[in-house]
Amino acid sequence: MVVGELLEETDLVVIGGGPGGYVAAFRAADLGVPTTLVDANPVLGGVCLREGCIPSKALLHVAHLIENAHAAAEWGVTFGKPKIDVDKVRDWKQSVVDKLCGGISTLAKKRNIRVIQGVARFEDGRTIRVDGPQGARLKFKHAIIATGSRPKRLPESLIPADCCVDSSGALELATVPKTLLVIGGGYIGLELGQVYAALGSRITVVEALDRLLTGCDDDLARPLVARLTKQFEAVHVSAKLEAARRVGKEIEVAFTKGPERHVLKFEQVLVSVGRQPLTDNLGLEHTQVVVNDRGFIEVDATRRTADKRIFAIGDVAGNPMLAHKASREGIVAAEVIAGHKAEFDARAIPAVVYTSPEVAWCGLTESEARAAGRAIKVGKFPWGASGRAIAMGRPEGLTKVIADAQTNRVLGVGIVGEHAGDLIAEAVLAIEMGALAEDIALTIHPHPATSETLMEAAESVLGTAIHALRK
C-alpha cells in the first residue's frame, strides 16, 4: 500500500498548530478526546510564535532598552553609544522562539496528542488528506480549522515582490538597512518601524488613510504619533502609493500626497497593510463550510461551521485577528466537541500595540460610541498627573473610561503609556463582570502605580477625581 493511502481514524483533528490550534488540541485532550494535530511546520506554535507576536516582542524589548538608555541622560545617567551586534540580537530573538516552541511540543507529548507534519486538505466533510513528510489520510468525527492568516500583498503593478519584504521577512533581521520605508501605518508596521529605528535605520512611513493607527481613538494615538514624529525621518498620511522599482541596490518609490508627488529611494521596503485569512487550498469546496467574500469562514457562537462536524477558530473565523481571541475560541470549540455547553461570548477583547508608548483598548471606543449615538460619559486621567509616570520619565500617557451615561456601567477603556498592555487586563475584567465606574473608583489601587490612573479615570466619570482638574 502506498504511504498515506491507509485511512486512519481520529475523534478530533485540529488543522493548524498556532495559539488557536494547539490550545484547542490541548483542551480537547484534557477532556478525554483523542486528538490529532496537523501543521505544515515541523515546529508547533504557528505564525504568532515563530514569526509574529513573540519574535517581534523580543526585538521590541531590545529597541525599548536602547531607547531607555538614551533617555537616561536626562536623569543624570549617561551610557555610551550602543554597540549593536545584529547576529547576537537575531540569536537572542530565535532563542526566545525556540524555547517557547520546545515547551509547546513537550506539552503536546505529555497529553499524548498525535502531531503530523504536513499540509491538510479536505476530501469531504469527514476526511482529510495530509501531504508532507508524514503523509496520511484521516477520517474524523470532528475537525477544527485553525490555519491562521498571512500578510496581505500589494499588486505587482504597485510594488514587485522582489522590491519588498513583509512582516515575516522583516523579523528575520537579515540586515539593518540604512533607510527603510514602511508602507502601512498600522500596529505591525509601527512596531517594526520602532525596532529598526532603534537599531539604526532611518524610517519613513507612508499610510493611505488620514491618520496612523486607525483602530483606536485619536487621543490614544496622539502620544505615540508625537514620539514617532521624533523617531522617524518622515511620516506621510493620506499618501497614495503609485509605483516602485529597483534601481541598482535601492528601491525607488513614487507616491502622491495631495497635489505633491514624491519620488524617494530606500535600501529596503516593508509592506505592512494587514493580514488575510488562510482559507484557500484547504479543499473546503468539498465540504459544506461557507467562506464569505472576505475569505473568512462563517461560524456560530460555538465556532461551528455550516458543516456541523467542522469548527473554525482564530484568524480564519473573523476579526479581530488576535492570538488571545484565537485561544479562547479554541477552548470553546474543544469543550463543545467534548459535550460541554460553551459559547464564545466575550464582551471585551483587548487590543494592544506594543510600541513605545504602548497603546491598549478594550470594549467600546469613544469614537464607536459617539458614531452609534450612545449616551456616554468619558472620564480621562492624564499621566502627567501620575506620580509613578513622572518618576519613570514617561508622563505622556492617558487613561480613559467610557461609561453608560445613565447607569455608569463601564463600556470601554483606553490606555496609552508605559506597559499599557499589562494594565488593560483589569479593564477587560471590569467589562466582563458588568462593573460600574464606582466599582473601579472604590477599588484601592497601589500607590504609586500607573494602575491608579484607571481608578482616577473612573473617578473622573463620577466627577469625584482628586488629582485632576474638574470641568
N, C-alpha and C positions, 0 to 999 in steps of 0.2 A: 504493500500500500504506500502511496506517495505521502511523504511527511506533510502534515497539515490537512489531510483529507479525512482523517478519523474524526467523527463527530463526537465531541465530549459534552458533558452536561454540567451546568453550574446553576445554583439558585440565583445568584446575582453576578452580573458582570458590570464593572464600572469602567467606562472608557475615558481615560484621562487621569493622570496622577498628580494634578495640581492641588491647591488648597481646598478646592471643592471636592475633587475626586477622591483623594486619599482620605480626607476626613469622612466622606460618605462611606468608603470601604471600611475604615476603622470602626465607625459607629455600627455598621451592619454586622461586622464580625463580632463586636462586643455583645450584640443582641442575639447571637447564635445563628446568623445567616451565613452559610458557606459562600465565600466571596472570591471572585477573580478580578484582578485589576490589570487593565491593559493600557500601556503607554508606549508611544513611539520612541521615547528616550530611554537609554539604559539606566538613568538615574531618576528616581521619583522626586517630585517637588514642583513640577510644572514651570511655566514661564515666570511666575511670580518669584519662585525661589532661585531658579537657575539664571535668569536673565532679565529680571524685572525688579520687584519690590526690594528684595534682600540685597542684591549687589548694589543697587542704587543707593540704599541707605548706608551701606558700608562706605561707599565713596563720599556720600554727603557728610558722614561723620568726619572723614579726613578734611573735607572742604571747610566745615564749621570750625574744626580745630585750628586750621590755618587762619581763618577769619578772626577767631577769638584771640589768637596770639598777636595778631596785628592790632586789634582793638585795645589790648592790654597796655599799649604805650600811653593811652590817655589816662590810665590809672597809676602810672608811675613804674610800670614793669615793662622793660624793653627786651625783646628777643631778637636774635639776628635774623636775617632774611632766610626763610626756609629753604633747605636743600631737598628737592623732591626727587626721589628715586622711583620713577614710574614703574619699573619692574617690581619693586617691593610693594608698591601700592596695589598693583594688579594681583600680586601673590596674596596680599592680605585680603583683598576682596574675594578671591577664589577660595581662600581657606575658610572664610565665613560660610560660603555657599556649600563647600564640601562637608563641613561639619554638620550643617543642618540636613543636607541630603542624606548623609550617613545615618543620622538619627531617625529619619522617616523610614528608611529601609529596615533598620533594626526593629522599629515598632511594627512594621508590616509582617516581618518574620515571626515576631512574638505572638502575633494574632493568627498565624497560620494562613495568611492571605496568599493566594497564588498570584504571582506577578508575571505577566507575559509581556515581553518587549516586542512591539510591532505596531502596525497601522491597522486599526479595526474598520471594518465596513459591513454594514448590514446586508444580509442576503434576503431577509424577510423580517417580519415582526417577532420572530423567535430565535433567529440565528445570526451570528456574526462570523466573518472570516477575518483572521489576523494574518497579515502578510508581514514578514520580517524574520529576524534571526530565530525566533521561536514561533514559527507559523502554527496556526491552529484553527479549528472550526469549533465554535461553541454554541450549544443550544441552551438558552437561558430561560428562567422563569420570569426574571425582571432584569432590566438594564437601566443604567444611569449614564446619560451623556454629560461629560464634564470636560469637553475638549478645549475650552478657553477661547482665546482670541489672538489676533495678530495685528501688528501695526498697519494702519491704512497707508496705501501708497498713492502718490500723486501721479497723474498721467505722464507717460514718457514724453509727450509733447511739451510738458512744462519743465520737467527735470528728469533726464535719463537716469536709470538705476545706477549706472556706474559713476554718477556725479554726486552721490549722497549716501548716507547711512541712516538707518532707523535707530530707534532707541536700543535695540539689542546690540547693534553694531557699535554704538557709542559706548555701551557698558563694557565692551571688550577692552577698552582703553589701550588700543594698539599703539597709538601715539597721542601726543598732546599738540594739536595744531596751533600755530601762532594766531591764526584767525579762524573763527568758527561762526557760521551763520546757522541760526536756529529758526526753522520755518514752523511756526505754531507757538502760540503763547499760552498753552495750557499747562497743567501741572507737571507733566513729564518733561516737556521742553525747558521749563523754567528750572526744575530741579537739576537737570543735566547741564543747563547753562551755568548754574552756580558752581557745579563741580568743576567744569572745565575752566571757568574764570579763576577759581582758587588755584588751579594747577598752572595757570599762566596764559591761558588763551584770551584773546580779545573777542568778546562776544557781541554779535548783532542779532536782534530778534525781529522777525517780520511776522505780523499777525494780520489776517484778513479782516477780523472783526474790529470794532471800535475801542476795545479795551482788552487787557490781559486778564486771564483767569475768570472767564465769564460765568463759571458755575456758582460763585459766591457773591455776596453783596459788595457794592463799591467800597464802603467804608472799611471792610475787612481786607480787601485787596490793596487799598491805598498805601499802608505802611510798607508792604512788600514791594510795590511798584516804585516807591521812593528809594528803597535800597537798591533795587535792580538798576535804576537810572544811574546810580553812582558806580555800581559794579561793572555794568556792561558799557560797551563803547557806544551803542545806539539801540533804541527800541522804537520800532515803527509799527503803529497800529493803523487800521483802515488801509492796509497796504495789499495790493494785488500782485501776485507773482505772475510774471509774463513768460520768462524763459530762463533756461540755464544751459551752459555748455562748458566743456572742459577746454581750457586754454593753457597749454603747457602743463605745469604742475598745479595750476589753480583752477577753480571753478568760477566762471563769470556768471553772475546772476543779475537779471533785469527785473525790476518791479516798479509799479506806479503807486504813488501816494497822492491822491487828489490830482491836481494838474502836473505834479512833478514826476519825472521819470528818473529812476536811479539805476545805474549800472555799476556794480561793485564786484570785486574779486575776493575769494576766500580760499584758504587752504583746505577747508572741509566744510561740508553742509550736512546738517542734521535735520531730517524731516520728522516732525512730531505733530501730526494732525489728527490724532485719535487712533482708536482701535476698532476692529470689526470682528464679529463672531466667527469662529471656525466651525461652520456647519456644512460647508461644501465637501464633496468627496467622501461623505460618510455613508452613502447608499441609502439616505433617508427616503428616497423616492420608492424604495422597496417596502416601506412601512407606511403607516397611517399618520406619522408625525407631520405636523403642519409647521412650515417655516414661513414667516412673514416676509414682506418685501424689503425689510432691512437686514434679513439674514438671521433673525432671532427665532428660536423655537418657542411656539406658544405653549404655555403651561398653565395649570390651575394653581390653587393655593397650596396644594400638596406637592407641587412641582411635577405632576403627572401630565404627560402629553396627550394628544388625541388618540395615540396608540396606548391603550391602558397598561400595557406591560412595561412601557418605556417612560422614563423620567428624564428631565433635563435640569441642570443646575449651573450656576455661575454665569460667566460672560455669555454663553450661548442662550441663556434664558432671559436676557434683557438687562437693561441698565438698572442700577449703576454697576459698572464693571469693576468691582472691588473684591479683593480676596476674602475679606471677612464676611461679606454678603454671601459669597460662594460657599464658604464653610458652613454657615448657618443653614443654607438651603440643602447642603449635603446631609446634614444631620436630620433635617425634616424628611427628606426623601427616604433615607435609610430607616427611620422609625416607622414611616408609613408602610414600607415594604415588609418590615418585621411584624406588622399587625397592630402597631400602636396608632393612637389618634394624634395627629400632628398637622400643623399648617404653618406656612411662612406668613407671619402676621406682624412683622416688625413695624413699630410706629416710627422709629428713627434709625437711620443707617448713617453712621458718621463718615464724613469725608475729610481727609487730611492731606494737605500739601506740605511736604517736608523740606521746604525751602528755609531760608533764614531771613526774616522770621517765619515760623510755621503759621499756616492758616488752617483752621478746622471749623466745621459747622455740622449741625445735625437738625433734623426736623424741618420745619418750615422756615425759609429765609424771609427776611423782611420784605424784599422785593417781590417774592412769590405771594406773600400775604396781601400786600397792597394791590398787586395786579388782580388778585381774586376778589378784591373788595372786602376783605376780612376786617372786622373791627378789632384792632390790636393796641396793646401798649408796648413800648420798646424802652427797656432800661439799658443804659450804657455806662460803662466804667472805664475811663482811660487809664492805661498802665502808667502814665506819667504821675498818677496819684498813688501808685502802689509802691510801698517801701521796698519790697523784695525786688521788683523790676528795676527800680532806680539803683539799688545796691548791686545788681548784676550788670548795670550799664545798658539795660535793654528796656527803656521806657516807652518805646514806640508802639506798644501793643494796645489792644482794645478788646473788651469782653462785652457782649450784649445779649440780653434775654428778650425774646419775643413772646408775649403772653396774650391770651384772650382778654379783650377789654372788659368783659363783664365778669368772668369767673376767675381771672388771673391764672388760669391753667397755662403751664409752660408749653408753648407750641414749637419753639425752636431756640437754638443758641448758636452764636458765632464767636469765635475767639481768634485773634491774631496776636502772636507773641511767642516768646521762648517756650518750647515744649507744649505748644497748644494741643498737639496730638495726644499728649498724655492727659491733659486737663479735660478734654471733651467727653471722656467716658462718664463722668459724673452727670453731665447734661443729658447724655443718652439714657442713663438710668432714670433721671427725673422725668423725661418724656414717657418712657415705657411704663413708669409707675403712676402716671397721671398726676404728677406733682404740681402744686401751685407755687407761684413765686414766693409765697410766705414760707413754704417748706424749705426752700433753699436759703432764704434770708434768715430763718431761725436756726439753721444748722450751723453750729460753731465750727468755723474753719481755722486751721492753724495759722499763727502769725509769727513772723512774716512769711507769707507764701503767695505765689501768684494765683493759687486756687481761691484766695479771698476775693479776687476780682469777680468771680461768679456770684458770690454772696452779695457783693456790693452792687452788681448789676441788677440782681433780683430786688434789692432794697430800692434801687432807682425806679423799678417798675411800680413799687408801692409808694414812692415819694418819701421814703424814710432814709435815704442814703446819708451816711455820716461823713464820708470822706470825699464827697463830690458836691459841687455847687448845684443847688436846686434851681429849676426854671422859675 
